Amino acid sequence: MPKNPESLPGPAGAVPGPAPEGLDARLVVDRGTFRLDVALTAAPGDVVALLGPNGAGKTTALRALAGLAPLTAGHLRLDGAELHRTPPESRPVGVVFQDYLLFPHLTALDNVAFGPRCRGAGKAEARARAAAWLDRMGLAEHAGTRPRHLSGGQAQRVALARALATHPRLLLLDEPLAALDARTRLEVRAQLRRHLAAFEAVAVLVTHDPLDAMVLADRLVVVERGRIVQEGTPSDIARHPRTGYIAQLVGLNLYRGQADGHTVRLDAGPAVSTTEDLSGPAFVAFPPGAVTLYRDRPTGSSARNLWRCAVAGLETHGDQIRAELTGELSLAADLTTVAAAELDLHPGAPVWAAVKATQTHAYPA
């Protein structure tokens, strides 16, 4: 019976190479009717963001990496060492929880010193290390402050300092900006980006916010129903979404169909003219801002894509109005408040939607 190739001995006298650095994991966790099965790899210095809708398995994956959810199968290796049988408290892993979970009875300094103390550092050494981290986070003057007197942004930085003070080889961040208000979030996001850029080990970020993921991560891993549906750089995923969830995240209308030259005949709907020349299964996408609406069928429009629709709903979207349309093609269209008023848009109103071929983007499915 052939052996597992991973267990085969090397050539006689061969010297084992250095253990591979970074994260190599296949996380399989069974929870009743839900099964998580995702593979993650990352090199030191990489920041990986796990994105997905509620219930996709992001937090389960993070808990498995931290040792808080046992693996049903698979493996978890960090810098070549097997971690999945190592107790959570013994792993070289730092965690920043969504609600930070700072100890309310301890000062910021002692919160940060807690990690080094648990790893065997003496009290003086741990407090000195904590003071250095608070200074690096711009919080030296808050060393003696207890969590209830810290702002949300300050508490987030204390939690990050506490995680980093143990010199982890894997840093896990669970929705690290979710508890912050919009103004604080902008500032803390920029600070967190600087700290992650300087972090020399692997960082894994769980978030539902596409902006956090795009700004903070080098690579996105999108999880739906416990499986990876797409992964790549933020720019690649923004340009080539492969599911409706991802298209919604990056603000695109997305369809799948069969391409024949410059036409993609949709699986459920009409054909779409594009500038790309493709053949076979394909996606076609365009932003809501590329859609022009008319109350009557246009006669002078140069758009090659024209569909008869009806307004299903209207909502404010930034400084514009987003119209959700149904009919020959279901799509979203963005227009100014003035344009919406001039068109007298309201739920049920008939409209014609036009999109130029030059504003669509088609790519292989």
Buried (B, 14 or more C-beta within 10 A) or exposed (E): EEEEEEEEEEEEEEEEEEEEBBBBBBBBBEEEEEBBBBBBBBEBBBBBBBBBBEEBBBBBBBBBBBBEBEBBEBBBBBBEEEBBEBEEEEBBBBBBBBEBEBEEEBBBBBBBBBBBBEBEBEEEEBBBBBBBBBEBBEBBEBBEBBBEEBEBBBBBBBBBBBBBBBEBBBBBBBBBBBBBEEEBBEEBBEBBBEBBEEBEBBBBBBBBBBEBBBBBBBBBBBBBEBBBBBBBEBEEBBBBBBBBBBBBBBBBBBBBBBBBEBBBBBEEBBBBBBEBEBEEEBBBBBBBBBBBBBEEEBEEBEBBBBBBBEBBEBEEBEEBBBBBBEBBBBBBBBBEEEBBEEBEBEEEBEBBBBBBBBBBBBBEB
